[in-house]
Amino acid sequence: MYRSRIFIAAMLMSVTFTAHKAQSAPAAQATPAPTIHQKALELLGAMGTRTVLEQNIDAMIENGRQKLVQQHPGLDPAFSEEWNKRMHERVKIDEFMNVVAAIYEKHFTIPEIDELIQMYHSLAKLNTPHVSASLKQKLNDEMPEIQADMGAGLMQLSEKLGSEVAQSVAADHPEYMKEPPPPPEEQPK
């Protein structure tokens, strides 16, 4: 009889454990570990990158418009006005965020990104952040390359978007593409 009680108790524990395991398994599967891209975007959030991009997008578009006018002085001014309008409609901050996130993904591991996130949270609270010596060294060593990668990546995306918008304006408004007649030559007096 004693053995049967132990057997029954063992069976109940086994069934309970199995049932508990079955119930908790879907919950564990429902929350997968964040990807390095998600962690990089979280870091950008802590850094305030979206706000900086949003504050500078108008200047970026205006610089592109001025470059367009300088490179193609014969364009109807309506072309650059339409280009400017369409760029404002076309530019998505998330595309720029993804470019910057990819650079952090290239240079840092998830644990390093987590440490950077904590650093920025500490700074936001005006606390002195704790940063490991190895991460400090890595930041010092790789920051020039990171900044160069960001500049190149953001420029490449900006030029791609600007070119796509210019092509769409040219296709929709070929009349804007006509070069004005050359200025009349002065006759010798």
N, C-alpha and C positions, 0 to 999 in steps of 0.2 A: 504494500500500500504506500509506503514511504517512497519507493521508487516511482510509482505511478504519479504521485504528486510532483516529484522533481521533473519527471518527463512532461507533465501537463504544464508546469511552470515554465520549463524551457521552451515548449511549443508556443505558449502565449507570448513569451518574450520575443521569440523569433518572429511570430506573426506581427506583433506590435512594432518591432524594429523594421521589418520589411514594409509595413504599411506607412510608418513614419518616413522611411527612406523614399518610398514611392511618392509620398506627398511633397517632400522637400525637393525632389529631383527637378520637377518642372520649374519651381521657383528659382533654382540655381541656373537653369538653362535660360530663364527669362531675362536675366541680367548678365550678359556676357561682359567680359573684361573690356574696358575701353581700348580702342585702337590707338596707335601712335598719332594718327591724324586727329582723332577726337581730343587727345591730350594736348596736341600742339594748338588746336583751336581754343582749348580751355586756357592755355598759356597766353594766347593772344588776347583773350578776354581779360585776363588779369593785368595785362600790360596796357590795355586801353587802345589797342591797335585799330579796332573798328572805328572808334570815335575820331582818331587821328586821320584815318582814311576818309571818313565822311567830311571832315573839316577841310580836307585838301582836294577833294574831287573836282570842285569848280575850278580851282587854279590849274589842276592838271589838264582839264578839258580846254581851258582858255589858252594854256601854253601850246597845246596841240593845234588849236585853231590858228594861233599866230604863226606857228611853224608851217602849217598848210598854206597860209596866205603868202608867206615869204618864199616858199618853194615854188608856188604857182601864182605869180602875180597877175596872170591874165584871167584868172577865174572871176566869174561874176560874184560880187560880194554876197549875193543871195545863196551861193553854194556854201560859203563858210557859215552863214547864219543857219542854214538847214543842217549842216554837219554838226554844229554846236547843239542844236535842238535834239537831233537824233542821238548824239553821244550821251546827253543827259538821260535820255530814255533807255539807252542800251547798256550803260555801265551798271554793273551789279557789284556791290561791295564784296559779296561773298566770293566772287571770282578772284578778287585781289587778296582776300583773306586766305584763300586756298593756296595761292602762290607763296605767300609768306609762311603759311603752315608747313608747306612742303620743304621749305628751306630748314626750318627747325627740325623736321623729321629727318632730314639728311644729316644734320650735325649732332643730334642729341638722341639719347635713349629715353625710354619712358621714365625710368627712375630719375634721370637728370632733368627731364621736363617737369616732373613732379616737384623736384627741389626748386626749380626756377619759379614754378607757380607759388610755392610757399614763400619764396623770397619776395615776389611781387605783392602777395597778400600782406606780408610783414611791412613792406615799404608803404603800402596804402594805409596801414594803421599807424604809420610813423614810428614803427618799431625798427630796431636794428636787426636786419635779417641775418640768419645763420646760413652761410654757404660753405660747403666743404672745400677744402684746399684743392682737390682734384677738379671740381667744377670751376672754381676761380681761375685755375690755370688754363682750363679748356676755353673758358670765355676769353681770356687774354690772348690765347693762341689763335683762336678761330674767329674772333669778332671781325677782323678785316675781311676775311673771306665771306662771312655771313652777310655783312653789309654790302659787299660787292655782288653777291648772289641776289640779294633783295633788290638792289638797284637794277640789275640786269633783268631779273624776272618780271618786275613791275613794268619796266620799260618795254619789254617784249610783249606783255599783255596789252599795254596801252597802244602800242603801235599796231598790233593785230586788230584790236577793236576799231582804232581810227581808220585803218585801211578798209575794213569791212563796211564801216559806215560811209566812207568816201565812195566806195564802189556802189553802194545802194543809192546814194544821192545822185551819182553820175547816171545810173541806170534810170532813175525816176525823173531826172531833170537834165536831159542832154543839152538843153538850151543854156544851162549854167556853164557849160564847158567851152563855149565859143570864146576864142581869144579876141580881145578887142583889136580893131585895126591899129597898125603902127601909127605913131604920131606923124603928122605931115612933116616932110623935110623942109627945112627953111631954104628958101631960094637965095642965092648970093645977091647982094645988093650992088 
